[in-house]
Amino acid sequence: MENTSYVALSRQSALRRQLDVVANNLANMSTHGYKGGRMMFVDHLVKSKGGDNLLTPKLSFVRDIATMTDTTAGPMETTDNPLDVAIQGEGYFVVQTPEGDRFTRNGRFQLDNTGQLVNQIGNAVQAEGGAPFVFAPEDTEITISQDGTVSTNNGELGKLRVVRFDNEQLLERTSGAQFTTPDDNPAQAVEKPTVLQGAVEGSNVEPMQEMAAMISVHRAYDSVRSFIEREDERQRSMIRDLASVN
């Protein structure tokens, strides 16, 4: 395969990956607490065949090296639901899953049939110390103070566990708005979190920008595909011409 085809295929592969990221952003534009993904690209330079000649040209390949998470806050949406909470500033809520702790900015919580505070998919919301919140049938008038303290008419139940990370880019997405973290980037307690009751954080995805990006990527992908097809036909034609000469 000629160098032109290698370069074109590297570009097409990167565009396909970028299309997946944009599509995932669009699919989660209504997911509370969702953080959009962004592709990071670099030029990968290699010498073309020609020995050690100083004038030997270099070939530039496209390589996607990582997907960066846009950690900017999404818009605050007032719901007046006492179990909806949002974090203002840094921090993530912690929920317990069968696979271990997960971290999220999605504070749309609810009570399950046992009175336990859970997220929308049934994972228990953690209090400081890792214990879940469990409400008794007679617990009413649920209030969540600015520092995350959860109380009812019968008194305090605990404080929401809110954590931070030294490097948020090391967080690994496990689902739309939930993350896990590697051992070398442990969760650390936020000393003075700011929690808003009756509100949730929306997705930080800008739908119009993502739609424009998808159209742009589609066009670029089709352009590269057309180039590869023309290049393939050129090589076939060259082979046919050589065969006819012989």
Backbone as CSV, one residue per row, in Angstrom:
resi,resn,N_x,N_y,N_z,CA_x,CA_y,CA_z,C_x,C_y,C_z
1,MET,0.851,-1.195,0.000,0.000,0.000,0.000,0.884,1.240,0.000
2,GLU,0.542,2.276,-0.799,1.328,3.481,-0.887,1.109,4.367,0.328
3,ASN,2.073,5.292,0.495,2.012,6.184,1.652,0.726,7.001,1.689
4,THR,0.242,7.433,0.507,-0.986,8.231,0.483,-2.150,7.478,1.117
5,SER,-2.221,6.179,0.873,-3.308,5.376,1.433,-3.167,5.234,2.941
6,TYR,-1.920,5.061,3.416,-1.694,4.973,4.866,-2.121,6.253,5.571
7,VAL,-1.742,7.398,4.978,-2.092,8.683,5.577,-3.604,8.862,5.597
8,ALA,-4.264,8.527,4.468,-5.717,8.678,4.386,-6.427,7.781,5.388
9,LEU,-5.946,6.551,5.540,-6.574,5.628,6.487,-6.394,6.095,7.927
10,SER,-5.245,6.689,8.233,-5.036,7.201,9.597,-6.020,8.326,9.890
11,ARG,-6.256,9.163,8.883,-7.219,10.253,9.046,-8.640,9.710,9.194
12,GLN,-8.987,8.710,8.403,-10.327,8.137,8.456,-10.586,7.464,9.801
13,SER,-9.578,6.778,10.325,-9.714,6.125,11.624,-9.942,7.145,12.732
14,ALA,-9.209,8.260,12.683,-9.375,9.311,13.692,-10.751,9.957,13.588
15,LEU,-11.233,10.158,12.356,-12.558,10.754,12.167,-13.655,9.836,12.686
16,ARG,-13.488,8.537,12.490,-14.487,7.583,12.985,-14.570,7.636,14.505
17,ARG,-13.418,7.735,15.149,-13.399,7.830,16.606,-14.029,9.144,17.062
18,GLN,-13.736,10.233,16.347,-14.314,11.524,16.698,-15.826,11.509,16.525
19,LEU,-16.303,10.824,15.498,-17.744,10.721,15.268,-18.422,9.996,16.424
20,ASP,-17.777,8.961,16.949,-18.330,8.231,18.095,-18.449,9.145,19.321
21,VAL,-17.432,9.979,19.541,-17.433,10.877,20.696,-18.546,11.915,20.560
22,VAL,-18.677,12.505,19.363,-19.722,13.504,19.138,-21.108,12.880,19.288
23,ALA,-21.281,11.672,18.740,-22.572,10.982,18.845,-22.920,10.699,20.302
24,ASN,-21.923,10.323,21.107,-22.165,10.064,22.528,-22.545,11.346,23.261
25,ASN,-21.922,12.462,22.885,-22.290,13.754,23.477,-23.750,14.094,23.178
26,LEU,-24.149,13.919,21.925,-25.523,14.233,21.540,-26.521,13.319,22.244
27,ALA,-26.149,12.042,22.406,-27.046,11.100,23.064,-27.258,11.443,24.533
28,ASN,-26.308,12.183,25.126,-26.387,12.517,26.553,-26.636,14.000,26.810
29,MET,-27.139,14.723,25.797,-27.330,16.154,26.001,-28.437,16.449,27.012
30,SER,-29.268,15.441,27.328,-30.311,15.629,28.346,-30.004,14.875,29.634
31,THR,-28.820,14.275,29.723,-28.419,13.533,30.917,-27.892,14.506,31.971
32,HIS,-28.537,14.527,33.129,-28.121,15.464,34.180,-26.697,15.152,34.643
33,GLY,-25.901,16.203,34.764,-24.535,16.049,35.250,-23.556,15.510,34.230
34,TYR,-23.992,15.340,32.970,-23.106,14.766,31.955,-22.015,15.766,31.584
35,LYS,-20.798,15.240,31.379,-19.658,16.039,30.947,-19.234,15.580,29.559
36,GLY,-19.238,16.517,28.613,-18.929,16.177,27.235,-17.503,15.703,27.040
37,GLY,-17.304,14.874,26.005,-15.978,14.392,25.652,-15.402,15.202,24.498
38,ARG,-14.098,15.335,24.463,-13.408,16.040,23.388,-12.212,15.211,22.943
39,MET,-12.012,15.092,21.628,-10.885,14.329,21.103,-9.609,15.160,21.126
40,MET,-8.486,14.490,21.343,-7.174,15.133,21.279,-6.373,14.440,20.180
41,PHE,-5.870,15.230,19.217,-5.129,14.687,18.080,-3.691,15.194,18.088
42,VAL,-2.799,14.399,17.482,-1.421,14.836,17.255,-1.003,14.381,15.862
43,ASP,0.016,15.063,15.317,0.644,14.609,14.084,1.736,13.618,14.458
44,HIS,1.718,12.482,13.783,2.738,11.459,14.018,3.658,11.466,12.803
45,LEU,4.882,11.978,12.987,5.809,12.136,11.873,6.759,10.956,11.779
46,VAL,6.932,10.431,10.567,7.898,9.356,10.319,8.638,9.670,9.034
47,LYS,9.871,9.181,8.934,10.631,9.373,7.709,10.087,8.467,6.610
48,SER,9.992,9.010,5.413,9.645,8.161,4.283,10.904,7.417,3.859
49,LYS,10.758,6.435,2.991,11.900,5.642,2.552,12.870,6.538,1.798
50,GLY,14.137,6.434,2.144,15.123,7.293,1.480,16.406,7.368,2.267
51,GLY,16.559,6.482,3.233,17.797,6.431,3.991,17.932,7.554,4.984
52,ASP,19.181,7.949,5.234,19.463,8.972,6.237,19.689,10.347,5.614
53,ASN,19.322,10.498,4.383,19.463,11.786,3.705,18.745,12.868,4.498
54,LEU,19.422,13.991,4.732,18.816,15.073,5.511,17.588,15.652,4.833
55,LEU,17.528,15.485,3.513,16.396,16.038,2.775,15.241,15.047,2.646
56,THR,15.390,13.889,3.283,14.324,12.895,3.226,13.034,13.470,3.808
57,PRO,11.949,13.491,3.041,10.694,14.070,3.571,10.100,13.210,4.677
58,LYS,9.332,13.861,5.523,8.645,13.143,6.597,7.166,13.038,6.267
59,LEU,6.577,11.896,6.621,5.155,11.684,6.421,4.412,12.029,7.709
60,SER,3.289,12.699,7.575,2.506,13.128,8.727,1.220,12.316,8.814
61,PHE,1.118,11.509,9.858,-0.071,10.703,10.095,-0.896,11.339,11.207
62,VAL,-2.206,11.146,11.168,-3.093,11.634,12.219,-3.237,10.553,13.281
63,ARG,-3.107,10.955,14.536,-3.258,9.971,15.612,-4.063,10.587,16.749
64,ASP,-5.149,9.914,17.152,-5.911,10.391,18.316,-5.303,9.757,19.551
65,ILE,-4.903,10.599,20.496,-4.150,10.107,21.648,-5.008,9.928,22.893
66,ALA,-6.142,10.622,22.961,-6.962,10.513,24.175,-8.292,11.212,23.955
67,THR,-9.229,10.916,24.845,-10.489,11.645,24.896,-10.505,12.462,26.173
68,MET,-10.538,13.761,26.039,-10.540,14.658,27.193,-11.981,14.904,27.642
69,THR,-12.175,15.002,28.941,-13.491,15.301,29.493,-13.613,16.788,29.765
70,ASP,-14.656,17.399,29.233,-14.934,18.809,29.502,-15.591,18.899,30.885
71,THR,-14.853,19.364,31.864,-15.338,19.353,33.247,-16.052,20.649,33.652
72,THR,-16.302,21.537,32.705,-17.033,22.760,33.050,-18.437,22.418,33.532
73,ALA,-18.961,23.243,34.424,-20.272,22.973,35.006,-21.375,23.173,33.980
74,GLY,-22.405,22.326,34.083,-23.582,22.502,33.249,-24.523,23.507,33.887
75,PRO,-25.582,23.877,33.191,-26.532,24.858,33.747,-27.317,24.287,34.921
76,MET,-27.630,25.120,35.890,-28.435,24.711,37.034,-29.923,24.786,36.673
77,GLU,-30.638,23.703,36.964,-32.060,23.649,36.659,-32.837,23.519,37.966
78,THR,-33.699,24.474,38.250,-34.506,24.443,39.468,-35.682,23.487,39.282
79,THR,-35.853,22.551,40.211,-36.935,21.563,40.120,-37.895,21.638,41.305
80,ASP,-37.428,22.183,42.425,-38.195,22.248,43.673,-38.508,20.861,44.244
81,ASN,-37.859,19.838,43.702,-37.984,18.491,44.273,-36.985,18.384,45.426
82,PRO,-37.418,18.072,46.644,-36.493,18.063,47.788,-35.383,17.018,47.675
83,LEU,-35.542,16.031,46.815,-34.506,15.011,46.671,-33.555,15.293,45.511
84,ASP,-33.795,16.377,44.779,-32.862,16.800,43.735,-31.819,17.716,44.355
85,VAL,-30.542,17.415,44.093,-29.466,18.248,44.639,-28.409,18.477,43.574
86,ALA,-27.791,19.625,43.652,-26.730,19.980,42.707,-25.533,20.499,43.477
87,ILE,-24.352,20.246,42.928,-23.116,20.753,43.532,-22.715,22.027,42.812
88,GLN,-22.490,23.069,43.574,-22.006,24.323,43.004,-20.507,24.395,43.281
89,GLY,-19.722,24.470,42.223,-18.278,24.431,42.402,-17.754,23.016,42.239
90,GLU,-16.595,22.735,42.859,-15.961,21.432,42.661,-16.661,20.345,43.461
91,GLY,-16.497,19.113,42.993,-17.001,17.976,43.745,-17.852,17.024,42.938
92,TYR,-17.957,15.798,43.447,-18.782,14.746,42.865,-19.503,14.007,43.999
93,PHE,-20.738,13.613,43.743,-21.418,12.710,44.659,-20.821,11.316,44.487
94,VAL,-20.998,10.487,45.518,-20.503,9.109,45.452,-21.683,8.158,45.585
95,VAL,-21.786,7.220,44.666,-22.835,6.203,44.723,-22.186,4.826,44.748
96,GLN,-22.854,3.904,45.418,-22.336,2.535,45.540,-22.975,1.655,44.477
97,THR,-22.138,0.999,43.681,-22.617,0.063,42.662,-22.047,-1.323,42.952
98,PRO,-22.559,-2.360,42.297,-21.986,-3.697,42.488,-20.507,-3.764,42.098
99,GLU,-20.063,-2.827,41.241,-18.662,-2.809,40.809,-17.796,-1.907,41.672
100,GLY,-18.389,-1.259,42.676,-17.627,-0.364,43.531,-18.138,1.063,43.466
101,ASP,-17.408,1.984,44.077,-17.824,3.388,44.117,-17.804,4.001,42.724
102,ARG,-18.808,4.830,42.451,-18.852,5.608,41.219,-19.106,7.062,41.591
103,PHE,-18.629,7.966,40.760,-18.661,9.394,41.069,-19.459,10.114,39.991
104,THR,-20.317,11.031,40.423,-21.218,11.672,39.480,-21.603,13.070,39.937
105,ARG,-21.959,13.907,38.957,-22.525,15.220,39.262,-24.046,15.188,39.115
106,ASN,-24.586,14.046,38.748,-26.032,13.914,38.579,-26.678,13.710,39.946
107,GLY,-27.366,14.744,40.424,-27.975,14.681,41.750,-29.463,14.465,41.737
108,ARG,-29.975,13.821,40.707,-31.410,13.507,40.679,-31.623,12.209,41.455
109,PHE,-31.935,12.362,42.739,-32.081,11.218,43.641,-33.547,10.923,43.935
110,GLN,-33.776,9.752,44.533,-35.128,9.328,44.880,-35.041,8.296,45.991
111,LEU,-36.186,7.911,46.539,-36.234,6.863,47.565,-36.722,5.576,46.925
112,ASP,-36.043,4.453,47.258,-36.527,3.165,46.756,-37.568,2.618,47.723
113,ASN,-38.063,1.404,47.465,-39.159,0.871,48.282,-38.729,0.468,49.693
114,THR,-37.421,0.563,49.984,-36.953,0.290,51.352,-36.658,1.588,52.105
115,GLY,-36.881,2.741,51.456,-36.597,4.018,52.094,-35.163,4.482,51.938
116,GLN,-34.408,3.811,51.072,-33.000,4.168,50.871,-32.884,5.228,49.777
117,LEU,-31.992,6.195,49.983,-31.752,7.239,48.989,-30.875,6.667,47.877
118,VAL,-31.389,6.698,46.649,-30.678,6.101,45.515,-30.713,7.065,44.329
119,ASN,-29.867,6.772,43.332,-29.939,7.563,42.102,-30.969,6.939,41.168
120,GLN,-31.039,7.415,39.937,-32.102,7.001,39.033,-32.018,5.543,38.613
121,ILE,-30.853,4.935,38.750,-30.729,3.517,38.381,-30.622,2.615,39.611
122,GLY,-30.943,3.173,40.783,-31.052,2.360,41.987,-29.794,2.179,42.796
123,ASN,-28.727,2.932,42.490,-27.492,2.832,43.271,-27.577,3.722,44.505
124,ALA,-27.160,3.184,45.643,-27.262,3.911,46.912,-26.337,5.126,46.939
125,VAL,-26.880,6.238,47.408,-26.097,7.472,47.565,-25.372,7.403,48.904
126,GLN,-24.081,7.697,48.898,-23.285,7.549,50.114,-23.276,8.807,50.976
127,ALA,-23.300,8.558,52.275,-23.038,9.614,53.245,-21.550,9.596,53.565
128,GLU,-21.062,10.604,54.286,-19.675,10.581,54.731,-19.429,9.320,55.543
129,GLY,-18.346,8.648,55.263,-18.066,7.374,55.911,-18.482,6.193,55.061
130,GLY,-19.244,6.453,53.998,-19.615,5.386,53.071,-20.948,4.723,53.334
131,ALA,-21.641,5.099,54.407,-22.937,4.483,54.713,-24.028,5.066,53.818
132,PRO,-25.085,4.301,53.543,-26.199,4.832,52.760,-27.145,5.639,53.642
133,PHE,-28.023,6.390,53.031,-29.082,7.098,53.747,-30.341,6.232,53.711
134,VAL,-30.920,5.978,54.895,-32.154,5.200,54.963,-33.183,5.999,55.756
135,PHE,-34.331,6.243,55.147,-35.392,7.032,55.767,-36.470,6.107,56.325
136,ALA,-36.957,6.435,57.516,-38.070,5.694,58.120,-39.390,6.237,57.563
137,PRO,-40.460,5.442,57.633,-41.756,5.917,57.116,-42.221,7.223,57.746
138,GLU,-41.828,7.439,59.009,-42.279,8.665,59.685,-41.357,9.856,59.423
139,ASP,-40.283,9.648,58.646,-39.393,10.759,58.298,-40.031,11.588,57.186
140,THR,-40.312,12.823,57.491,-40.900,13.731,56.500,-40.108,15.037,56.512
141,GLU,-40.543,15.970,55.716,-39.899,17.282,55.653,-38.386,17.146,55.455
142,ILE,-38.014,16.471,54.370,-36.591,16.258,54.077,-35.943,17.567,53.651
143,THR,-34.861,17.912,54.337,-34.109,19.117,53.973,-32.635,18.750,53.809
144,ILE,-31.999,19.397,52.850,-30.566,19.191,52.604,-29.915,20.562,52.633
145,SER,-29.066,20.762,53.619,-28.462,22.089,53.813,-27.326,22.312,52.817
146,GLN,-26.815,23.519,52.810,-25.794,23.903,51.842,-24.515,23.089,51.988
147,ASP,-24.225,22.610,53.181,-23.009,21.809,53.362,-23.257,20.321,53.120
148,GLY,-24.497,19.970,52.689,-24.812,18.582,52.367,-25.439,17.785,53.483
149,THR,-25.735,18.410,54.618,-26.353,17.706,55.736,-27.817,17.386,55.418
150,VAL,-28.169,16.119,55.547,-29.533,15.665,55.254,-30.290,15.515,56.568
151,SER,-31.439,16.160,56.647,-32.236,16.127,57.880,-33.699,15.883,57.557
152,THR,-34.433,15.427,58.561,-35.888,15.303,58.467,-36.484,15.907,59.738
153,ASN,-37.784,15.768,59.893,-38.430,16.258,61.108,-37.940,15.518,62.346
154,ASN,-37.280,14.365,62.161,-36.776,13.576,63.292,-35.290,13.798,63.565
155,GLY,-34.687,14.729,62.836,-33.283,15.028,63.093,-32.373,14.752,61.904
156,GLU,-31.063,14.890,62.143,-30.074,14.700,61.076,-29.842,13.216,60.790
157,LEU,-29.660,12.903,59.483,-29.347,11.530,59.069,-27.891,11.373,58.654
158,GLY,-27.234,12.465,58.383,-25.851,12.401,57.914,-25.580,13.483,56.891
159,LYS,-24.382,13.448,56.347,-23.987,14.456,55.359,-23.591,13.765,54.062
160,LEU,-24.054,14.315,52.948,-23.707,13.758,51.645,-22.188,13.719,51.467
161,ARG,-21.699,12.598,50.949,-20.270,12.489,50.673,-19.982,13.187,49.342
162,VAL,-19.187,14.242,49.393,-18.794,14.989,48.195,-17.271,14.945,48.105
163,VAL,-16.747,14.508,46.968,-15.306,14.301,46.829,-14.761,15.070,45.630
164,ARG,-13.454,15.212,45.623,-12.740,15.857,44.523,-11.550,14.986,44.132
165,PHE,-10.882,15.366,43.024,-9.727,14.609,42.528,-8.634,15.581,42.106
166,ASP,-7.383,15.176,42.313,-6.265,16.021,41.891,-6.263,16.197,40.380
167,ASN,-6.637,15.144,39.650,-6.652,15.215,38.185,-7.953,14.612,37.674
168,GLU,-8.896,15.480,37.328,-10.194,14.988,36.853,-10.090,14.311,35.491
169,GLN,-9.026,14.589,34.733,-8.882,13.972,33.419,-8.522,12.487,33.511
170,LEU,-8.148,12.033,34.706,-7.861,10.608,34.887,-9.123,9.806,35.201
171,LEU,-10.247,10.502,35.422,-11.501,9.798,35.666,-11.913,9.042,34.414
172,GLU,-12.422,7.840,34.595,-12.824,7.002,33.469,-14.342,6.864,33.470
173,ARG,-14.955,7.227,32.349,-16.411,7.182,32.248,-16.886,5.727,32.202
174,THR,-17.840,5.384,33.072,-18.408,4.035,33.063,-19.802,4.018,32.453
175,SER,-20.468,5.158,32.477,-21.771,5.321,31.838,-21.934,6.814,31.600
176,GLY,-23.119,7.242,31.168,-23.314,8.647,30.812,-22.680,9.655,31.740
177,ALA,-23.087,9.693,33.005,-22.599,10.720,33.926,-21.874,10.122,35.121
178,GLN,-21.479,8.866,35.046,-20.780,8.216,36.161,-19.342,7.885,35.776
179,PHE,-18.453,8.038,36.770,-17.030,7.822,36.533,-16.459,6.899,37.609
180,THR,-15.356,6.282,37.263,-14.528,5.595,38.243,-13.159,6.257,38.197
181,THR,-12.281,5.894,39.119,-10.971,6.538,39.165,-9.888,5.489,39.414
182,PRO,-8.698,5.662,38.835,-7.605,4.726,39.094,-7.056,4.896,40.511
183,ASP,-6.313,3.915,40.964,-5.794,3.931,42.336,-4.868,5.109,42.601
184,ASP,-4.170,5.590,41.554,-3.220,6.682,41.774,-3.887,8.058,41.703
185,ASN,-5.212,8.094,41.637,-5.942,9.356,41.639,-7.129,9.240,42.598
186,PRO,-6.843,9.041,43.891,-7.907,8.734,44.848,-8.859,9.898,45.096
187,ALA,-10.082,9.545,45.495,-11.076,10.553,45.863,-10.678,11.197,47.191
188,GLN,-10.841,12.515,47.272,-10.536,13.261,48.486,-11.768,14.073,48.883
189,ALA,-12.048,14.120,50.155,-13.229,14.824,50.633,-13.123,16.325,50.363
190,VAL,-14.223,16.897,49.885,-14.312,18.355,49.758,-14.690,18.897,51.133
191,GLU,-13.835,19.715,51.696,-14.043,20.164,53.085,-15.308,21.004,53.245
192,LYS,-15.537,21.918,52.314,-16.702,22.799,52.421,-17.474,22.797,51.095
193,PRO,-18.221,21.724,50.848,-18.985,21.673,49.597,-20.151,22.652,49.615
194,THR,-20.604,23.027,48.440,-21.793,23.865,48.317,-22.851,23.066,47.568
195,VAL,-23.896,22.678,48.296,-24.939,21.823,47.742,-26.256,22.604,47.702
196,LEU,-26.934,22.514,46.570,-28.212,23.214,46.396,-29.351,22.206,46.348
197,GLN,-30.305,22.333,47.262,-31.470,21.445,47.265,-32.521,21.979,46.290
198,GLY,-33.251,21.050,45.656,-34.304,21.458,44.731,-33.784,21.908,43.380
199,ALA,-32.570,21.459,43.030,-31.993,21.815,41.732,-31.107,20.667,41.254
200,VAL,-30.914,20.582,39.957,-29.997,19.600,39.387,-29.123,20.297,38.355
201,GLU,-27.951,19.737,38.144,-27.043,20.268,37.125,-27.345,19.593,35.792
202,GLY,-27.538,20.383,34.759,-27.795,19.834,33.442,-26.515,19.409,32.743
203,SER,-26.658,18.813,31.577,-25.508,18.441,30.752,-24.810,19.704,30.254
204,ASN,-23.471,19.640,30.140,-22.744,20.803,29.625,-22.552,20.742,28.111
205,VAL,-23.244,19.812,27.463,-23.167,19.689,26.003,-23.963,20.815,25.347
206,GLU,-23.367,21.454,24.342,-24.051,22.474,23.551,-24.570,21.796,22.280
207,PRO,-25.874,21.525,22.193,-26.406,20.745,21.057,-26.063,21.310,19.685
208,MET,-26.151,22.628,19.506,-25.875,23.218,18.197,-24.410,23.026,17.801
209,GLN,-23.516,23.181,18.756,-22.098,22.976,18.460,-21.818,21.523,18.093
210,GLU,-22.449,20.601,18.817,-22.223,19.183,18.530,-22.818,18.787,17.179
211,MET,-23.977,19.339,16.840,-24.572,19.054,15.534,-23.668,19.576,14.419
212,ALA,-23.126,20.788,14.599,-22.209,21.342,13.605,-20.958,20.483,13.485
213,ALA,-20.463,19.986,14.637,-19.284,19.123,14.618,-19.580,17.807,13.899
214,MET,-20.763,17.251,14.128,-21.114,15.989,13.468,-21.176,16.162,11.948
215,ILE,-21.785,17.263,11.497,-21.861,17.524,10.061,-20.456,17.671,9.471
216,SER,-19.602,18.404,10.190,-18.232,18.624,9.721,-17.461,17.309,9.633
217,VAL,-17.602,16.455,10.656,-16.890,15.181,10.668,-17.415,14.269,9.561
218,HIS,-18.726,14.250,9.360,-19.319,13.442,8.293,-18.755,13.847,6.935
219,ARG,-18.700,15.152,6.689,-18.187,15.633,5.413,-16.725,15.259,5.220
220,ALA,-15.936,15.434,6.291,-14.517,15.088,6.201,-14.331,13.596,5.969
221,TYR,-15.147,12.782,6.646,-15.049,11.328,6.497,-15.388,10.911,5.061
222,ASP,-16.467,11.494,4.523,-16.859,11.178,3.141,-15.793,11.630,2.154
223,SER,-15.162,12.770,2.436,-14.111,13.265,1.559,-12.922,12.315,1.532
224,VAL,-12.522,11.827,2.712,-11.404,10.887,2.777,-11.776,9.573,2.100
225,ARG,-12.998,9.110,2.305,-13.443,7.866,1.663,-13.396,7.997,0.140
226,SER,-13.853,9.142,-0.359,-13.823,9.380,-1.805,-12.386,9.393,-2.316
227,PHE,-11.492,9.995,-1.537,-10.082,10.028,-1.927,-9.503,8.618,-1.997
228,ILE,-9.812,7.794,-0.995,-9.299,6.425,-0.973,-9.815,5.639,-2.183
229,GLU,-11.088,5.837,-2.516,-11.656,5.142,-3.671,-10.966,5.575,-4.966
230,ARG,-10.698,6.887,-5.106,-10.019,7.377,-6.307,-8.589,6.854,-6.363
231,GLU,-7.936,6.820,-5.212,-6.568,6.321,-5.161,-6.522,4.836,-5.504
232,ASP,-7.505,4.089,-5.022,-7.582,2.660,-5.343,-7.776,2.450,-6.846
233,GLU,-8.643,3.258,-7.439,-8.872,3.158,-8.874,-7.623,3.548,-9.666
234,ARG,-6.886,4.550,-9.172,-5.646,4.961,-9.836,-4.640,3.824,-9.854
235,GLN,-4.508,3.137,-8.703,-3.564,2.036,-8.638,-3.997,0.867,-9.523
236,ARG,-5.292,0.588,-9.563,-5.794,-0.476,-10.436,-5.511,-0.148,-11.905
237,SER,-5.754,1.111,-12.255,-5.514,1.537,-13.637,-4.043,1.420,-14.000
238,MET,-3.175,1.797,-13.044,-1.733,1.698,-13.286,-1.302,0.248,-13.489
239,ILE,-1.852,-0.653,-12.695,-1.524,-2.068,-12.817,-2.003,-2.625,-14.165
240,ARG,-3.213,-2.213,-14.578,-3.731,-2.665,-15.874,-2.853,-2.163,-17.035
241,ASP,-2.415,-0.887,-16.918,-1.575,-0.324,-17.988,-0.241,-1.045,-18.059
242,LEU,0.337,-1.353,-16.895,1.621,-2.074,-16.880,1.465,-3.478,-17.457
243,ALA,0.346,-4.109,-17.119,0.119,-5.462,-17.626,-0.046,-5.479,-19.141
244,SER,-0.698,-4.459,-19.675,-0.914,-4.415,-21.121,0.380,-4.156,-21.865
245,VAL,1.332,-3.428,-21.279,2.631,-3.172,-21.903,3.438,-4.455,-22.011
246,ASN,3.366,-5.261,-20.934,4.101,-6.534,-20.952,3.452,-7.542,-21.875
